[in-house]
Each structure stands twice: as structure tokens, then as C-alpha cells.
Amino acid sequence: MRTFDYLLPHCTVRLNGIINGQVASYGTGFYYLFNDSLTDDDGNVNDGGSAQLCIVTNKHVIAGMDQVTFYFNVTNEDGSEREKEMLTLSLDSNTVIDHPEDNVDLCVILAYEIINLLREKNKKIHLYPVRKNIRLPENQVEQLGTIQNLLMIGYPNAIWDHENNLPIMRTGINATPLYENYLGEDSFAVDIATYKGSSGSPVFIYDKGAYIENGQAKFGQRIIFVGVIKQAHSRSQRHSENITTEEMLHIGIAIKAHKLDVFEDLIRAHIE
């Protein structure tokens, strides 16, 4: 079984939003298994399992779009060959579920249509889905301490390794405590270079080597899913009447991971 060091780059998918046949937006989505009580350790759905594979992103990434194009890696059924794949799907109420809170910039795209289209070609997505079992319950987040090493995976400013269909991984720390609500919302700030295109990127606590947990020094590896990037902070500077520049402050805002929980029941109701 592959370690998560190898698997992590395969948790995201590049998204291009399309209006009238033209690319109008770009951003990041990531694979997430909802209702995944019947899956194995690799995240594969067991026969008869109830798990639903979805792609999580921000509402604003696909708002007003007619279609979305996905870029991902696929393998044949036995996993022996890997290749690049691109699919364009229409967006409608059958495939997209918005978070019910207006101020929570999250939505999910049901992946069953993608899975079925690939199955017709005897292919499947080469992916590492994020799962609830690499999260901490909210009442345990304060035990982490104030500052944590963070890893963000996505497509900042639409930059990616298009030869291998792989995202960009960036590291930093949280800029506000994970156990506090930034500006009174279920979010936190990250000190990671964040740009347009980073929206929808998953954020993890990532340690390899020595780290502190519950006040005790530990050695090894750990990964904890903590949030989803929703925006990047910038500052506008006016140089003259006709010239204004925008400077990125390398501070992003992430929605806390537990805000995904509401989708469990919404997805279950949607498919019944």
C-alpha cells in the first residue's frame, strides 16, 4: 500500500468553468468520500457500500457556469497503466449540491457520472480521496496547539504540472488559531501564498519527523484534514489616475473541515 506522501498529489482535480463554450473560471476541486463507513483502508468502495465519491470546491468557482472541465489521471481497470484524461460535464441540480448556508462557500459535484463515463472506457480515476477519518472532531482541535505546519494542494493562478496532471503543493502555517473562528465565521487564516485558482484547495496539517501532539513530542508522519481555501487576501495600490496594481498578501482564508458534514445527509437524500 502506498504511503500518503505518494498519494496526496492525487487528491485534487483541476476545474475549468465554461460559459457558452468559453473558459470563464478556474479553480481547484478535491475528491471526498461521504458516507464512507463501508470502504477499505485505501478508500475503495466495497461491494454494496454506501460511500459517495464527490468533488468538493467553492460555490464561486462554478457559479454561473454551464459546464465544467475536469483534468485528472486515470488507470485501466487493473491499475497497470496510467494516463491523462479530460472530461467536460454539464452542471445542474442533478450533479451539484450547494452548502445550505449562504455564507459558506462550499459545494459538491457528484462524481457518479464521471465514474460511469470512464467505466464505459474500461477506466477508473487514479485518486486519493479525502475521508472523514483523517479529520479531528471539533472538540479536539484546541489540543493541537496554536501553530501548526500546513500543506495546501491546488492550482494557484492556474499553475500545474500539465504533463503529469498534478497540482502544486505549498507549505506554511496557520495565521490564526485553528480553534478560533476567524472574523466570527467557521474559518481560519493561513500564512501560505494563495492566489486565484487556489480556491477549493484542501488544507492539511502535515508533519514528517518530529512534532508535538497533546503536549508530547512524537516522531513519524501525520496528516490531518483541516479546511478548504475560499479566498486570498490582496491589497490594491493606486499609482496614478490610470494605473492600479494588486499585490497578493500571501494570506488565504480556509473554511473549517467540519462544514462538510452537512453534505452527508444532503447527498443521501439526493440519491434516494
VENVENZI-V824995 format. One record per residue. PHI is phi in degrees with one decimal (999 if undefined). PSI is psi in whole degrees, -180 to 180 (* if undefined). BURIAL is I if it has 24 or more other C-alpha atoms within 12 Angstrom, else O. Layout:
BEGIN
PHI:PSI:BURIAL / PHI:PSI:BURIAL
END
This chain:
BEGIN
999:132:O / -68.2:145:O / -75.5:162:O / -69.9:-16:I / -57.5:-43:O / -75.4:-38:O / -79.0:-30:O / -53.0:-43:I / -61.3:-14:I / -99.3:18:I / -92.6:-11:I / -113.5:166:I / -143.0:136:I / -77.3:137:I / -120.0:133:I / -118.5:119:I / -83.1:140:I / -125.5:134:I / -126.0:126:O / 51.3:40:O / 80.5:1:O / -114.8:140:O / -66.6:123:O / -119.6:-13:O / -156.5:163:I / -146.0:153:I / -173.1:-166:I / -117.1:142:I / -126.5:161:I / -140.7:150:I / -76.7:135:I / -141.4:134:I / -96.0:113:I / -94.6:151:I / 50.8:50:I / -100.8:35:I / -67.0:-19:O / -113.6:63:O / -132.8:161:I / -90.5:-178:O / -66.8:-19:O / -91.7:2:O / 84.7:8:I / -80.5:137:I / -73.9:126:O / -72.4:157:O / -56.5:128:O / 81.4:5:O / -70.6:162:O / -103.8:-2:O / -64.6:144:I / -120.6:117:I / -79.9:128:I / -133.3:164:I / -110.5:119:I / -92.3:136:I / -153.4:-171:I / -91.1:149:I / -56.1:-42:I / -70.0:-20:I / -66.8:-36:I / -115.2:5:I / -60.0:129:I / 77.7:1:O / -84.9:144:I / -81.9:-38:I / -142.2:167:I / -137.7:139:I / -103.2:131:I / -107.3:138:I / -119.0:119:I / -152.4:173:I / -97.7:145:I / -130.2:162:I / -129.0:165:O / -74.2:175:O / -60.2:-32:O / -90.5:2:O / 75.4:11:O / -82.9:-20:O / -130.3:139:O / -120.4:140:O / -150.0:169:O / -85.9:150:I / -143.5:148:I / -135.0:132:O / -133.4:140:I / -115.8:125:I / -123.3:149:I / -76.4:147:I / -105.2:127:I / -156.5:-177:O / -67.8:-13:O / -80.0:-22:O / -117.6:-17:I / -119.8:133:I / -123.1:121:I / -86.8:150:I / -62.8:135:I / -67.2:-19:O / -87.9:125:O / -59.3:-34:O / -88.7:5:O / -104.4:109:I / -84.8:67:I / -135.8:146:I / -150.7:165:I / -127.0:144:I / -108.9:119:I / -65.9:134:I / -95.9:3:I / -62.4:-34:I / -68.0:-39:I / -62.0:-47:I / -59.2:-44:I / -67.1:-40:O / -63.2:-41:O / -71.0:-36:I / -61.0:-34:O / -63.6:-24:O / -98.5:9:O / 59.7:41:O / -129.4:163:I / -144.4:158:I / -69.9:136:I / -89.8:104:I / -146.6:162:I / -125.7:98:I / -75.2:141:I / -74.1:142:I / -133.1:158:I / -63.2:-23:I / -75.0:-4:I / -107.3:23:I / -109.1:162:I / -105.7:142:I / -58.5:147:O / -56.9:-34:O / -74.7:-4:O / -108.3:-5:O / -63.2:-37:I / -64.1:-24:O / -69.0:-14:O / -69.8:-27:I / 97.5:175:O / -79.2:-43:O / -113.9:131:I / -132.4:150:I / -76.9:129:I / -118.7:151:I / -126.2:128:I / -116.5:135:I / -124.0:126:I / 179.2:-152:I / -131.9:69:I / -62.0:128:I / 55.4:30:O / 66.7:16:I / -78.8:136:I / -163.0:169:I / -90.8:88:O / -71.4:-17:O / -70.6:-31:O / -115.3:5:O / 54.8:47:I / -121.2:149:I / -83.7:-179:I / -102.5:133:I / -108.9:129:I / -129.0:146:I / -118.1:160:I / -177.9:-152:I / -135.2:168:I / -75.0:139:I / -93.2:-17:I / -132.8:154:O / -60.3:139:I / -66.0:-24:I / -87.2:-2:I / -104.9:158:O / -99.6:109:O / -61.9:123:O / 55.1:29:O / 80.2:5:O / -109.4:165:O / -76.6:72:I / -153.7:172:I / -148.9:159:I / -96.2:147:I / -121.6:141:I / -94.7:72:I / -139.4:138:I / -59.2:113:I / -125.2:132:I / -133.5:172:I / -56.2:135:I / 104.8:-25:I / -77.0:-17:I / -55.0:131:I / 92.7:-2:I / -72.0:134:I / -73.9:147:I / -121.7:132:I / -125.5:147:I / -75.1:128:I / -136.5:119:I / -128.8:139:I / -142.0:110:O / 119.7:-134:O / -90.5:139:O / -154.5:167:O / -107.3:131:I / -137.1:124:O / 52.7:39:O / 78.1:3:O / -113.6:139:O / -74.4:132:O / -131.8:162:O / -133.3:131:O / 149.6:-145:O / -127.6:146:O / -151.9:150:I / -140.0:132:I / -134.4:122:I / -75.4:123:I / -122.5:-18:I / -178.5:-179:I / -132.8:124:I / -63.3:135:I / -120.3:-21:I / -163.1:164:I / -121.0:139:I / -84.1:140:I / -140.9:170:O / -134.2:128:O / -90.8:137:O / -124.8:125:O / -95.4:119:O / -96.4:-28:O / -160.0:-177:O / -61.6:-30:O / -110.9:-5:O / -122.9:120:O / -132.0:131:O / -114.5:156:O / -115.9:125:O / -108.7:123:O / -75.0:135:O / -92.9:0:O / 60.0:31:I / -124.1:124:I / -110.9:163:I / -117.2:131:I / -119.0:139:I / -79.5:137:I / -65.8:144:I / -60.4:-31:I / -66.7:-14:I / -70.2:-10:I / -78.3:-17:I / -60.3:-32:I / -62.3:-25:O / -69.6:-20:I / -54.5:-54:I / -72.1:-36:O / -62.9:-41:O / -69.5:-42:I / -60.6:-43:O / -68.1:-34:O / -66.0:-37:O / -93.6:-10:O / -78.3:*:O
END
